[in-house]
Amino acid sequence: MQNSQVNRQVWAFLLYFCLGVVVCESFHYSVPEENKSGSLVANVLKDLKVDGKELSARRARLVSESHKQYFQLDPHSGNVLLQHRIDREALCGQKDPCVLLSEIVLENPLQVHRIEVEIEDVNDNSPQFSKKEFLFEIPEQTPLNTRFPLEVAKDADRGENAVQNYTLSPNDHFGLDVQSHSDGSKNAELVLQKQLDREEETCLSLILSAVDGGTLRRTGTAKIIIDVLDNNDNAPQFPQSLYKVKLMENSQASALVAKVEATDRDFGSYGDITYSFGQVPENVLTSFMLNKHTGELTVAGTIDYEADRNYAINIKATDGGGLSAYCKVIVEVEDRNDNAPDVTLTSLTSPLPEDSSPDTVVALFRVTDRDSGDNGRTACTIEANLPFVLKAAVNNYYQLVTQQPLDRERVSEYNITITATDRGSPRLTSARIINVQISDINDNAPAFEKSTYEMQLSENNIPGLLLGLVQAKDLDTEQNAKVTYSLLPGKVSEQPVSSYVSINSETGNLYAIRSLDYEQIKDFQVTVRAVDSGSSPLSSEVMVRVVVMDENDNAPFILYPLQNGTSPSNDLIPRGAEAGYLVTKVVAVDRDSGQNSWLSYELLKATEPGLFSVGVQNGEVKTMRPINKRDSLKQKLIIGVRDNGHPSQSTSATLSILLVDGFSDPYMKIVDIPKDEVEQEEDRTLTMYLVICLAVISFIFLVSVLVFIAIKIQKRRKFIESSALNFPVGPNFSENCGEADAGSLSRAYNYEVCFTGGSLNSEFRFLRPLFPVFSVEPAQSQGVQRISPGSQEVSSHTAEGQLMSQARGAVSEDSAARSGGPGCAGNQAITANANIGQNDWLSYQ
């Protein structure tokens, strides 16, 4: 009946796998060993999420995966009961953990649930020594602190229930040193603490106890008998107390494992050494053989890595006098590894955008190894210094993900070598190379070669002249790297920058659109923008400074004396002037800069060539010798002013100098001039004044008629608001308007002039102010000033005529009093008011 039930369970289990409808769910329980039969292990109703009726209706049953059924299921209550008493040590030995696997099968629908029952260890075994009594023969002259290894007690229990400590019965000569190892095991050694004396004690008896760590501690004991031998001065010695060797599993018989060799300085029988196993377990005796004469340890049986991964072998060396030495040989069995890992690529993303965020999955692959244990456990690595990292997933799957930002401009592709290595010895390795292309995005703005540019241009350039090249480079590729150039809006002298320069949008060449004048613009700045053609365009800007280089295109300009087309100014020199007398100073400027504005003066022409000299650097006119009576009354000098440019430019100034017997400021003394010369000068002056007055009157009449006609026309066309700006005017009117716009106001200067009884009207003179007044007018008014020099001259001559009329009246009145003699006491003081503009000085003679 029981066999029939087992057969039904087996067929049901096979049917369950064939139909493919199994839903596996694992439940984990634990039960202590040595429990009585019928003890409750667990109730599965809650885990199965069913009640007792459903459990019974679905014909629940428990199927064990082992050959023996240790548990049974109550289908009505859901209790899993212990069917047989379980001895953990007999069932699993030293295996940890000890787990029994079973399955609960439910029908309608078919479900299979996996049950894992862990058998918990209880302290039911006491430590045991292989023998009840151990004999040690120790010479009486054995040095202190000599160690004697003791046999390890065996305890079938695991963990805390295994052997945890050793104790030794109290005595005067020996102590016990307990040592712990990394695997949790412990061993004890006898340590000689007091010298032995055979004459006092020939034999010692000690009790060695091994204690486990269970709740109810168990103890195992063995008797140690120490036979004290007579004097043997030297004991054998090993060069090292511990030997570690590695042995490949399935090594052939008689293969050499290790060779131990001890030495003894004694002679004769005391120096003969024999080797033997110390206290070793049974598996060592069946697997290895020790040559007692040579100390060679060889393979005697089958070395199985799965059965025993290492061996601890105690070897004893004994001389003829009974002295012994001990060493330990640790043999580590190595698993044979004959299968390399295999890398299978599941998915790959290539090309990969360079703006991919961290943890972006690039590739998914799986690593498998048909070996087992360490030989079947694998590890995957990639090269260092890559912006990728491997992440382990479930079931030996790995993900290759991005770890750092990608930069296609630095690295455009990666050949990534995936190396899979198992943990066998020797380790086997396999590699798989994957290629990942990096696709470009527009993440680099155009970069100019310089932070700022400076270009030089000579003034008076030809329009369309190439200034220079600005160039920006983009590290991106294709459309993202195509750069176009443009000028940013700006102002140069209140005008748009585009009216001065232009740029080729493709090459970055800058061109000058107009001819530039250094005296108006010395330099200016433009901003160039470079934009790429990406989907999200990026741009950068650079400042370009255009420096206008000066050329010598301006001639020197005479500030003093003014060369305004009227009668030249006259300078007075006393006839008593000595050599080096400062007559006047020519002042000139040049609108150019640098050496183009360095001026030099020279005397081009003079009435008396040897009388005057001109300072080359300062323009000072001085006498070169004393003035004598033979020198002409009127001296005319032409002074040239030249700049230092290439080619140089020059201009000239005309000076009129009168030689007088003497004068004082502000009153001049009498000058005796020949009567014929005075009359001729007076006639010429009066004629000129009459012509000027007639021209001025005619001009004013003509202007008045034109203004009247213009006003009538404007009123007729109803353009009253613009009439004041557009009607034509004459020269005088333009002159006045230009001066008003320029902000120049007329200034009144008062001059007091003294005449003697015999002075004529030609001696009437306006004295110059001490400092000339110059007007700095804006560029708009310059055109007006250039147009109206004639009108300015006419108005000045009109004022001159009026003043001369007053002067003649004063002279005629003064002629009656000529008998009063020379001097200013008998003279009449005439005060003349003249309106003189800021831009002119008038002198009359």
Secondary structure, DSSP 8 states (H G I E B T S, - for coil): -HHHHHHHHHHHHHHHHHHT---EEEEEEEEETT--TT-EEEE-HHHHT--HHHHHHTT-EEEESSSS--EEE-TTT-EEEE-S---HHHHHTT-SS-EEEEEEEETTTTEEEEEEEEEE--S----B-S-SEEEEEEETT--TT-EEE----B-SS-GGGSEEEEEE---SSEEEEEEE-TTS-EEEEEEE-S---TTT-SEEEEEEEEEE-SSS--EEEEEEEEEEE-------B-S-SEEEEEEETT--TT-EEEE---B----GGGG--EEEE-S--HHHHHHEEE-TTT-EEEE-S---TTT-SEEEEEEEEE-TTS-EEEEEEEEEEE-------EEEEEEE--SEETT--TT-EEEEEEEE-SS-GGGT-EEEE--SS-SEEEEE-STTEEEEEE-S---TTT-SEEEEEEEEEESSSS--EEEEEEEEEEE--S----EESSSEEEEEEESS--TTEEEEE--EE-SS-GGGG-EEEEE---EETTEEGGGTEEE-TTT-EEEE-S---TTT-SEEEEEEEEEE-SSS--EEEEEEEEEEE--S----EEEES---SSS--EEEEETT--TT-EEEE-EEE-SS-GGGG-EEEEEEEESSTTTEEE-TTT-EEEESS---TTS-SEEEEEEEEEESSSS--EEEEEEEEEEES-B-SSSB------HHHHHHHHHHHHHHHHHHHHHHHHHHHHHHHHHHHHHHHHHHTT-HHHHHHHS---HHHHHHHHHHHHT---EEEEEEE---TT--GGG------SS-------GGGHHHHHH-HHHHHHHHHHHHHHHHHHHHHHHHHHHTTGGG-SSSTTS--EEEEEEE-TT------
